[in-house]
Amino acid sequence: MSPQPLALPSDDWSEWLDGYVRGRLRTASATLRRLADGTRRDTADVLILWNDADIALRGAESAALFFVEVHPDPEVRGLAEKLVQEVDRVKTDRGLDRALYEIVAATDSTGLAEVAARLRDHVLRDFRRSGVDRDDRTRARLRDISERLTELTQDFGRAIRDDVRSIRLAPEQLDGLPADFIAAHPPAADGLVTVTTDYPDFRPFRTFARDGAARRDLNVAFESRGWPANDAVLHEMLDLRDEQARLVGFDNWPDYDADIKMIGSGQAIAEFIERISIAAAAAGQRDFDTLLARRHEDDAAATIDRSEVGYYMELVRREQYDVDAREVRRYFDFTRVRAGLLAVTGQLFGLEYRPVDVPSWHADVTAYDVYADGERHGRIYLDLHPREGKYKHAAQFELVSGITDRLLPEGVLVCNFSRELMEHQEVVTLFHEFGHLIHHVLGGRQEWARFSGVATEWDFVEAPSQMLEEWAWDPTILGLFAVDETGARIPVDLVERMRAAKDFGKGISIQTQVGYTAVSYLLHRDRPTDHTAAVFDMMERYGLIASLPDTNFQASFGHLAGYTSAYYTYLWSLVISKDLFSAFDTGDLLEPAVAQRYRDRILAPGGSKDAADLITDFLGRPFTFDAFAAWLAS
């Protein structure tokens, strides 16, 4: 019998989630006890039992982590946070269990299949990184650190998720914004309009609002989220990570974290930051000079700060490239975009998405079963609009990890888009995040849970998603679903102008990403006393655009919790994605042969090979910096 999707409840979510997660924790604990019961087992049997425990643990963790971020009921979110802590305790105990370590270490990889041998090596590596070989006192401290870091990570994320700020404005201060935005923000009884820091408000406002003071006020509010609560949380988080790394033999957290990534070391991150900064310097300065010149037309003494950059980028694109984003958005009705995304990726990867009417956690959610060659490969959920208590950014979440003949992979796309007209940049984001979702489903046919789905080195996982963004800029692809209210397709010449306008801003975009990368890395490496001063210094050094006084960006920089010191991943993966994209025919992005090879050699293997080997399998050579450098210079 083929595996069936997870049956979600229609009510009693707390009871279901508690039973689902704790049931899998009991299964994992029982399986690990069986593994350590003294029975003599060969290597294959040891790995099978380890994998059974892994499947149960990953299922418990995925559900708990996911519903912390999306469930509309705060009681369910609170329960999920407690369950995450329980899962992490079980995982920590497993990683510090010397008896289990000795059982795996005593096995022999001779005669094992390549992927099974890879699993054994990874398990032993994880044991050593957890500190299993340290003395009792050190292991006890590592256990305490792990539990506290789980709590701090939750505190950090919750402070960002729950801190929605707003400004109140006179109606005339919405001048410049699209008509549908103004219609959606009627004045209250006191005559004032409320604009919030949620993305459907923030992004259009910072781009189109002509009132500079109002733009600044909203930007200050946006970059003040999580402050001051997250200041102490972040300091403690960074200190504990550093202590953990040193206790297991590393000089600092970036070295510990990078040890299992493609980049290899913290020093390599520092070198990569400088390399990208130098590579982007000319393009970044060119973009900045253009923005500043346009700014000086309005105010000869002014500079460009973070409240001005979005507005003046849009002005330059409108005036010099004949691209008005307010007009462009007419072609991107949310419902049509969602349908177009499914049609394009379905044709590209040979997939069919069949809508299913099943219970979910919110009425906004849509569900689809994913088929290939008439066989169900997985289930996806799309949760794409903002609501109170929901995750504030855009991400793909795992719900179920796929295991061949046992579990269907199930994933969820969580975003915060408008319900009506979308900015084109939101369309790009949707394609990006859907790339993760496809990777999870197509990579979800693995024997070993450790390698299922998006399970490659963490600094590779963004590359497939960044590459899929290219399809959102192609005039032929957009012509399949981008139509205005009259049914007219988006003009090809408009898309070409959009592409030219996008190229105008790439230098600033890369330099800004370098700034964020430096923040992520140097806060962890140096652990400065004053985070805000350090962030201002790093963004001034690398990011080109001046930070706003009285803001504390790091308090709402959610990647500091998840990506820790590895925000460089986005730029590292971008270099790879440009190289991967070079294999496609830009004249026909739906050409099936290369797409099928990409699907089979990059996505379907999941984490069963090193990312460098996956790339070589697809390109026929190791990846290089060349395609990225050429794109940046163009």
N, C-alpha and C positions, 0 to 999 in steps of 0.2 A: 504494500500500500504506500502511495506517495505521501510525503509529509504534508501536514495541514497547517495553515496559518494559525497564529495565536488568536484565541477567542477572547476579545476584550469585553468587559462587562457593560451593561447599559445603565447600571446604578450600583450602589454599594462599592464605590471605588476603593475606599479605605480597606474594606474587608478583602477585596480581590487582590490589591497590591500587597497587602501584608502577607496573605497566604501564598501568593505567587513567589515573592522574593524569599520569604523564610523557608518555603518548601524547597527551593533550589539550594539554599544554604545548608539545609539538612542533608540534601542529597550529596552536596560537595563534601561535607564533613564526614558522612558515612563512607564515601568512596575513598577519601584519604585515610581514614582509619583502616579500611580494608587493605589499602596499599601497604600500610605499616604493620600488618598483623603477624609478621614473621614468616609468612609463606614464601617459599623460594619461587621466584618467577623469572622468566627470561626477559630480555630487554623489551621485546614487543609487548608482552603483557603488562610490564611496568608502564610503558608509554600509553597503552590503551586506558589503563585506570587513571593515569594522570590526565589524559584528555577528557575522560568522562567527568572528572571533577572540574576541569577547566570549563567544559560546556555549561555545567550547572552554575558555576561562579559567574561566568560571563553573562548568562541569562539574568541572574539576580542583579548584577551590577548595571546592565543596560537599562532595565526597567526602572530601577531606583533613580539612576542619574537622569533619565529622560523626564520622568514625571515631576522631579524637582523643578524643572525648567518650564513646563508647559501646562500643568493641570490647573484649571481655573479655580479649584477649591483650595484655599490656603491650608486647610487641615490636611488635605491629601499631600500637598507640597511639604508640609511639616513632617508628616509620616515618612515621606520619601527621603527627606534629609536624614532622619534617624536610621532608615534602612541602609542608606549609603554608608553611614558610619559602621553599621554591623558588617556589611560586605567588606569594607576596608580592613576591619579587624581580622576577619577570616583570612583575607589575602595576606595581611602582614604576618599572622601566625604561621601560615603555610611557608612564607618566604624565610622565616627564621627557625623553622623546624629542622634541627640537625639530623634527626632520624630519617626524615623524608629525603633530605639532601644526600645522605649516605646511600640510601636505596637507589636513587637515580645515578649517583656518581659510580656506584658499583656495576652498573650496566656496561655493556660493550657495544660499540657502534658497528662492529664488524658484521657485514652482511645486511645491514639495514638499508632500506630504500633511501634515496638521497633526501627526501623531504622528512622522513622519520629521523634520520641522523641530524638534520637541521633542527628539528624540534628538540632533540636531546641536548644539543649544544646550547640552544637558547634557554632551556630550563636551567641548566647548570650555570650559565652566565647570570641569569636572574637571581639565583640563589646567592651567588657571590656578591652581586650588587646590593642585595638586601642586607648583607652583613652576617650571613649564617655562620661564617667562619670566625666571628669575633667572640670575645669572652662574654660571660653571662651578663655582666654589668653593662657592657656596650650594647648588647642585643636588647636588654631591657630599655635602655635609653632610646634606641632606634624604634622600638615599639611605641614608646610614648610620643616620639616626634611624629611618627606616622599618624597616630590618632589625632594629635593636635593639628597637623597640617590639613587633615580632612575637614575638621571643624572650621579652620581659618579660610579654606577655599570656599566652603559654603557661605561663611559670613561675607566674604568679599563679593561673591556673585549675587547674594541676596540684596546687599546694599545697593548694587547697581540696578538690579531688576526692579526693586521697589521704589527707587528714587526717581519718580517722574516729576520734573519741575515745569514751571510755566511762567509766561509773562502775559500781562494784560495790556491791550493796546486799543487806541481809538481806531475805528474802522478805516480811516484814511491811511493808517500806517500799513495796511495791506496792499497799498498801491504797488503795482508791478507783478503781483502774483496772478496765476491763472484764474480764470473765472470760476472754475469748479472748486478751487481751493477757497475762494472768497465765499462762495455759496455754502460751503460746508462749515464755515466759521461765522455764523450770524452773531450779531451783538447780543449780549445778555441784557437783563432788565436795566442794568446801570449804564448801558450803551457801550460797554467795552467788549472786546473780543479776546478770547483765551487761545494762546498758541503754546503747545507743549514741546518738550524735548524728545518726544517719541518721533521716530524717523519719518512717518508720513507728514508730520508738521515741519520738523527741523530741516530736512533736506530741501524741500521747495523754498522755505522761507530764507535760508541762507543764500540760495541761488538767485531768487527773483525779487525779494523785497528791496525797494529803493531806499527805505529809511535805514540809513547806516547805524544810527543809535539803536534802533530796534534789533537789527541784525547782531550788533555787538551784545546787547542784553541777552538775546537768546543763546548766542554762542557761549557767553559766560555761564549761563545756567546749565547748558549742555556739558561743559567741561568742568562743572562743579559737582556733578552727580557722584554720589558715594563719599563725598567729603563732608565732614571730617572723619566719619566713622571708619573709613577704610585706611586712614593714615596709619594708625597703630596696628591694624590687621596686616597691612603690607609689610611694615617693618618686622613684625614677628615672623611672618611667613618667610621673608628673605633670610632672616637669621637662622631659622630652623633648617631651611634647605641647605644653607652653607654648613651648618653643624652636621647634618646627615651625610653630606658628601665627604666631609673630612673624616668622619667616623669609619667610613668604608674605604678610605685610602686615596681620595682625590684631593686636589689642592683647593677646589672651589666647586660651587654648584654648576657653572657652565661646563667645566670639564667632565663632571659626572654625567650631566644630561646629554652632552654631545658624544659621549663615548659609544653610544649605540645608534648614532645617526650617521648619515652619509658624510657629514662634514668632519666628524672624528674628534674634535677638541675645541675647547673654548678659545684658544689662541687662533685657530682657523676661523672662528667667527669674527674675531677682531680684524683679521686680515681680509676677510670677505667684505666687511663693512667698508674698509678703506678702498678696496678694489672697486666696489660698486659706486661709492661716492665719487671717486676719481672719474670713472667711466661716464657718470651722469652729470658731471660738473658743467660741461659746456652747454648741454641741452637745458639743464636746469637754469643756468644763468640767462640763457637766451629767453626762456619762458618768463623768468622773473622780470627781466628788463622790459619785455613787452607789457606785462601786467602793470608795472610801475609807471610806464609811460602813459598808459590809459588812465591810471589812477590820478596822475598829475593833471590830466585834462579837467578833472573835477576839483582837485585841490593840490596846488603846486607844492605844498609843504608836507603832504601826507606820505605815509609809507604803506606797505601791505602787511596786514596781520591776518590771523586766522579767521577773523570775522569778515574780512574783505575778499579773501582769495576766491571763494566760490562765486561770489557776485561778479567780480571782475573777470574771472575766467569765462563766465557766461557772456559778459558784455563783449569780450574780445571775439568769442566764437560767433556771436550774433553780428557784430559789426565788420569783422575781417574775414569771416568764413561763411557768412550768410546762413547761419544755423541758429534758429531760435528754439530753445528747448521747450518753450511753452507751446510752440506749434508742433514740434516733433512728438510730444506726448499725445497728441490727438490720435496718433496711429497705434497707440499701445493700450488698448482697452484690456483690463486685467484678464477677463474671461477668455478673450481671443488669444492673448499671450500664453496663458496656461495651456490651452488646446494646441497652440502652435509648437510650444516646447515639446509636448508629448509626441506630436506628429513628426517633428524633425529628428528627435533622438530615437524615435521608433524606427524611422527609415534608416538612419545612420547605423544603428547597431543591430538591426534585424529584430526589433522587439515589438510587442503589441501590449498596450495598456488597456485592460478591461475594467471599467468602473465596477465597484462592488459596494453594496449597501450593507454596511456592517456597523456595529456600535463603535463609537470613538469617544474621546474625552471632551469634544466641543463641536458645536454645530457647524463651525467654519471648516472643519476638517473634511477633506475628500480622500477616498481610498481607491487604489487600483491594484489589481493583480497583474503581474508582469509575465508575459509569455514569450517564448522563443521556440520556433519550430513546433508550435502547437502544444508545448509543454510548459506548465507553470514553473517559473524560476524564482518568484518571490512576490512580496507585497510591499507597496509604498503608500505612505500617507503624506498629504500636503497640508500643512498648517501655516497659512501664508499671511494672516492679518494680525495686527497688534491687539492686545487686550491687557487688562490689568493683571499684574503678577506673572506675565509671560516673559520669557527670554527676549532681550531687547535687540539682538543683532540678527544675523542670518547664519544658519548652520545646518548640517545634516547630523541627525542623531540615530544611533543604532537602537532598534527595539529588540530584534532577534538576530543572533549571529547564525548564518547559514552553515549547516553541516550536511554533507552529501548523504542523501537517503534518510536523514533524521530530522533536520530542521530547515524550513524555508527561511532565507534571509529576508528580514523586514526592516525597513528604514523609514525615517521621517524627515521631511524637509520643513524646517522651522524658519520663517521669515516674518517681516513686518511691513508688508506692502499696502498701498492704497487699494481700496475695493473697486475703484473705477479706473481712472487713467493713471498709467505708470510713467515715471521718468525712464528714459532709455537706459540710464545707468542701473536702474532697478531691474530692467530686463537682463542686462549683463550679469548682475548679481544672481538672478534666478538661474540662468544657464550655468554659472559657476557652481552654485551649490548643488544643482541637479547632477553635475559631474560627480560629486561625492556620492550621491545617492545611487547612480548607475554603477559606480565602482563597488559600492557595498553589495549590490544585488548580483552583479556579474562575477565578482570575486568571492561570492558566498557559497561556492560548491567546493568545499575543502574537507578533507578527512579530519584535519587537526584544527581545533577551535583557535589555536594561537595564530593561525595564518588566514583566517576567514575574513573576507571583505577588505576594508581599507586598513590593512595590517602590515604595510610596508614600513620602512623607516619614516619617522615622522616628518623629516624634511623633504620627503618626496610626495606626500599625500596631496599637496596643493597643485602639483604639476598637471595631473589630468583635468582638474577643474578649471585651472587657469587656461588651459588649452581650449576647453569647450567654449570659453568666452568668445573665441574668434567667430563662432557661428552666429553670435548675436550682432556681429558687425558686417555680415555679408549681405549685399543687396538682394541676391537671389533667395537666400534663406528668409530674410525679413519679409520679402514680398509674398511669402507663403501665408503669413498671418497678420502682418501689420497693415491694417486698413483704417481709414478714418470713419467718421460718422455717416458719410455718404456711401461708404463701401469702396472708395478709391484706394488703391494700393499705395504704399509709401513710394514716392518717386525714386528711381535709381540715382539720379543726380543728387537728391537730398542725402541719401545714404553715403554717397561719395564725399559730400561736403562734411557730413558728420565724422567720417573717418579722418579727413584732413584736420578737422577741429580737435579730434581726440589726440592726434599726433602732436598738435601744438602743446598740449599740457603734460606730455609724458615725462619731461625732464623734472618738473616740479613734483609730479606724482612719485617718481622713483626716489627723489631726494627726501620727500616726506616719509616714504617707507624706510629709507635708510635711518632717518631720525627715530622712528618708532623702534627699529631694530636695535639701534644704539641704546635706547631707553631700556628695552628688554634685557639686553646683555649686560650693560654697565651697572644697572641697579643691582643685578645679581652678583656681578663680580666684585664691585667696590662697596656695596651696601652703604651709601652715603647717609650721613645723619639727617640732612635736609633733602628729602626727595624732590620737593618742588623746585628748589634752586638747581638741583642736578638735572632735572628734566628740562628746565628752561635753557640751561647751558647746552645740553645735547641737541635739542631741537634747533637752537641758534647755530650750532656748529655744523649740523648735517642737514637740517630740514629746510633752510632758506626762508621760510615764512615765520615771522615773529609770533611768539606765543602771546596770549592775552594776559595782562596783569590780573591778579586776584582769581586765577584759575588753578586747578590742581588736576591736570589731565590724568595722571597716573592712578587716581582714585577710581576712575571709571574705565580704565584700560583693562578690560576683562581678560585679554590674552595673557596678562601677568599671572593669572591663576592657572590657565590651561596650558599655554605654550611655554610658560616660565621664561627662561632665558633664550628661547629659540624662536622668537618672532622673525629672525632672519629667514626662517622657512619660506616665507612668502616670496622673497627675492630669489633665494636659492632655487625654489621650484619654478619661478618665472623664467630663469635662465634655461632650465630643463624644458619647460613647456614650449618655449620658442623653438628649441631644437626639435622637439617632437612634432610640432606643427609644420616644420619644414618638409616633412615626408608627405604631406597632403597636397593635393592639387588645388590651389586657390581659385582656379577657374571652375571647379566642380567639387564643392565640399561634401557632397553626398555620394561621391564615387565609392562604390561598395568594397572594392578589393582592399584598399589601404585601411578603410574603417574596420573591416573584418579582421585584418591582421593586427591592428591596434587593439581591438576588443580582445582578441585571443592571446596576445603577447604582453599587453600592459595591464588590462583590467581583470581578465578572468583568473590569472594566477594568484590574485590576492597578495598575501605576504609569503608565498611559498618559495620565493627567490629574493635575493638582494635586489634593491631597486636598480643598481648599476647594471646588473645582469638583465633585468627586464628591458631596460633602455637599449642595451646592446642587441638583445634579441629582436627588438622592433626596428631600430635604425640600421643594424648591421655594423655598428661601431659604437664606441663610448661617446657620451654626450660631450659637447664642447660649449665654449662661451661665444662662439662665432655668430650664431643666429641672433642672440640677444644683443651683442655689440652692434651688429648691422641694423637691427631694428631701432636701437637707441640713437644711432647716428643718422638715421634717415629723416 
